[in-house]
Amino acid sequence: MTKLYTPDTGAPPVKALEEVDLCVEEGEFVAIVGPSGCGKSTLLEIIAGLQKPTSGEVLVAGKPVRGPCAEVGIVFQGDSTFPWLNTLENIKFGMKAKGLPAKEQEERARQAVKLVGLEGFEHHFPRELSGGMRQRVAIARTLVLRPKIILMDEPFGALDALTRLFLGDELLRIWQETQATILFVTHDLLEALRLADRVVVMSSRPGRVKRVVSTGLPRPRDQKVMSSPRMAELANVLWEELKREVREV
């Protein structure tokens, strides 16, 4: 799959992605890392059907993606909650757009609130929630639509280190409960290794799949696992791959 952008200004075309070939198994947790501007977000948007590739195609369960579909949900970087809606109303937003019955919306929304640990905050507005809680609202808003694939574009990027660790644990719990397939973009190599079954290393622009690293680490990945020689070895492998890409830019 390739993606080429042609600016309206008449500037030369920019190749964002080049011959990306990646297969993700059902129920797998895959992290994607790479230099800034290598097309990681573009790749997720193409998988979600929000952009079209210039050549090639994306298949979900063997069917080509022609646009947004119910089987694929996406959580964007940063705060995407609607400030004029409370937690429940934010979570119901996508279901209302799909025309689901009000009773079903309420039931699904309350199940999602429990799943992401926001019980007691159903009627709070985003301004009354912490950054981590707002991001959980965004995750719940995706989960209620029951996608088979969840795409996450640096969802914890704006959060402090402690909150990132906590939400990472929550995400793993949700993943295990829902058995969804997750593609998770991050710049944090240790976060990628802590969460994922495999880590995809992207090259500098145009983005290509340079290497896929299987972690092979036992779960749960507690402090003992995170401080193990194997973790240090994997982190060094990823760092060396990325360091070469940055030097070549």
C-alpha positions in Angstrom: 0.0 0.0 0.0 1.3 3.5 -0.9 0.0 7.0 -0.1 0.9 10.0 -2.0 -0.2 13.6 -1.1 -0.4 16.2 -3.9 -0.5 19.7 -2.4 -3.0 22.2 -3.8 -0.2 24.8 -3.8 1.5 23.1 -6.8 4.4 21.9 -4.6 5.9 18.5 -5.5 3.9 15.5 -4.3 4.9 14.0 -1.0 5.0 10.2 -0.5 3.8 9.5 3.0 3.8 5.7 2.8 5.5 3.3 0.4 4.7 -0.4 -0.1 3.5 -1.0 3.4 2.7 -4.7 3.8 1.5 -5.8 7.2 -0.8 -8.6 8.5 -2.3 -8.4 11.9 -4.0 -11.5 13.4 -7.4 -11.4 15.1 -7.1 -10.5 18.8 -3.5 -9.4 18.5 -2.1 -6.3 20.2 0.4 -4.6 17.8 2.3 -1.4 18.6 3.7 0.9 15.8 6.7 3.1 16.4 8.7 5.3 14.0 10.3 8.7 13.5 8.0 11.7 13.5 6.4 12.3 10.1 6.8 8.7 8.9 3.1 8.2 8.3 2.0 6.3 11.4 -1.2 8.4 11.7 -1.8 8.3 8.0 -1.6 4.5 8.1 -4.2 4.3 10.9 -6.6 6.7 9.1 -6.3 4.5 5.9 -7.1 1.4 7.9 -10.1 3.2 9.5 -11.4 4.2 6.0 -10.9 7.9 6.7 -8.4 8.2 3.8 -7.9 6.3 0.7 -4.5 4.8 -0.3 -3.0 5.9 -3.6 -2.3 2.3 -4.5 -3.0 -1.0 -2.8 -5.8 -1.7 -0.3 -6.6 -2.6 3.2 -8.5 -5.8 4.0 -10.5 -6.4 7.2 -11.7 -10.0 7.5 -10.9 -10.5 3.9 -13.0 -7.5 2.7 -11.6 -4.3 1.3 -12.0 -1.1 3.3 -13.9 1.5 1.1 -14.7 3.9 3.9 -15.5 4.0 7.7 -17.0 0.8 8.9 -18.5 -0.5 12.1 -15.8 -3.2 12.5 -13.1 -0.5 13.0 -13.0 2.1 15.7 -10.3 4.8 16.3 -9.1 6.7 19.3 -7.3 9.9 18.4 -4.4 11.6 20.2 -5.4 14.3 22.7 -8.7 15.2 24.1 -11.6 14.4 21.7 -14.5 14.7 24.2 -17.3 17.1 23.5 -17.2 19.8 26.2 -21.0 20.4 26.1 -21.8 16.7 26.8 -21.4 14.8 30.1 -19.7 11.4 30.3 -22.7 9.3 29.4 -23.8 11.7 26.6 -20.3 11.7 25.1 -20.2 7.9 25.1 -23.7 7.7 23.5 -22.7 10.1 20.7 -21.8 7.5 18.1 -24.7 5.3 19.0 -27.1 8.2 18.5 -25.6 8.9 15.1 -26.3 5.2 14.2 -29.9 5.5 15.3 -29.7 2.8 18.0 -32.7 2.6 20.4 -32.5 4.9 23.5 -32.7 1.9 25.9 -29.8 0.1 24.1 -27.7 3.3 24.1 -28.2 3.6 27.9 -27.4 0.0 28.6 -24.3 0.0 26.4 -23.0 3.3 27.7 -23.3 2.2 31.4 -21.5 -1.1 30.6 -18.7 0.9 28.9 -18.5 3.3 31.9 -18.0 0.3 34.2 -15.5 -1.3 31.8 -13.2 1.9 31.8 -13.6 2.5 35.5 -15.7 5.8 35.4 -18.6 4.7 37.7 -19.7 7.7 39.7 -18.7 10.2 36.9 -21.5 9.5 34.5 -22.9 13.0 34.7 -19.6 14.9 35.0 -18.6 17.2 32.1 -15.1 17.0 30.5 -14.0 20.2 32.4 -14.7 18.3 35.7 -12.5 15.3 34.7 -8.8 14.7 34.6 -6.9 14.2 31.4 -6.7 10.5 32.0 -10.5 10.3 32.7 -11.3 12.2 29.5 -9.2 9.8 27.5 -11.1 6.9 29.1 -14.3 8.6 27.9 -12.9 8.6 24.4 -12.0 4.9 24.7 -15.4 4.1 26.0 -17.1 6.0 23.1 -15.2 3.7 20.7 -15.9 0.5 22.7 -19.6 0.9 22.8 -19.7 0.6 19.1 -18.2 -2.9 19.6 -15.5 -2.7 16.9 -13.5 -5.8 16.1 -10.4 -3.6 15.5 -9.4 -0.6 17.7 -6.9 1.9 16.3 -5.2 4.1 18.8 -3.1 7.1 17.7 -0.8 8.0 20.6 -3.8 8.1 23.0 -1.7 8.6 26.1 0.7 11.1 24.5 -0.4 14.2 26.5 -0.6 12.4 29.9 1.9 12.2 32.7 4.1 9.1 33.2 2.1 7.7 36.1 -1.3 8.2 34.3 0.1 6.5 31.2 1.1 3.5 33.2 -2.3 3.2 34.9 -4.2 3.6 31.6 -1.9 1.1 29.9 -2.9 -1.4 32.5 -6.5 -0.5 32.0 -6.2 -0.9 28.3 -4.7 -4.4 28.7 -7.6 -5.4 30.9 -10.1 -4.1 28.4 -8.3 -5.8 25.5 -8.4 -9.1 27.4 -12.1 -8.7 28.2 -13.2 -7.6 24.7 -10.8 -9.7 22.7 -10.5 -6.9 20.2 -7.6 -6.4 17.8 -5.5 -3.3 18.7 -3.1 -1.3 16.7 -1.4 1.2 19.0 0.8 4.1 17.8 3.3 5.4 20.3 6.7 7.1 20.5 7.5 5.4 23.8 9.5 2.2 23.2 9.0 0.8 26.7 5.3 1.5 26.4 5.2 -0.4 23.1 7.1 -3.4 24.6 5.0 -3.4 27.8 1.7 -3.5 25.9 2.2 -5.3 22.6 2.6 -8.8 21.2 4.6 -7.4 18.3 6.2 -4.0 17.6 6.2 -2.6 14.1 9.2 -0.3 13.3 8.5 2.2 10.6 11.2 3.8 8.5 11.5 7.6 8.0 9.3 9.1 5.3 8.2 7.6 3.1 7.0 5.2 5.8 7.7 1.5 5.2 7.6 -1.4 7.5 11.3 -1.7 8.3 11.1 -4.5 11.0 8.6 -6.4 13.1 9.8 -7.4 16.5 7.9 -10.1 18.5 8.2 -9.4 22.2 7.7 -12.9 23.5 7.4 -11.5 27.0 5.1 -13.2 29.6 2.0 -11.5 30.8 1.3 -9.8 33.1 4.3 -7.6 32.4 5.1 -6.5 36.0 8.2 -4.7 37.2 10.2 -8.0 37.2 9.5 -8.5 33.5 10.1 -4.8 32.7 13.5 -4.9 34.4 14.6 -8.2 32.9 17.6 -8.6 30.5 15.1 -9.6 27.7 13.3 -6.3 28.0 16.6 -4.4 27.9 17.6 -6.4 24.8 14.3 -5.7 23.0 14.5 -2.0 23.9 18.0 -1.8 22.5 16.9 -3.5 19.2 14.1 -0.9 18.7 16.3 2.0 19.7 19.1 1.0 17.2 16.6 0.6 14.4 15.0 4.0 15.1 18.4 5.7 15.6 19.5 4.7 12.1 16.3 6.1 10.6 16.7 9.4 12.4 20.3 9.7 11.2 19.2 9.1 7.6 16.6 11.9 7.6 
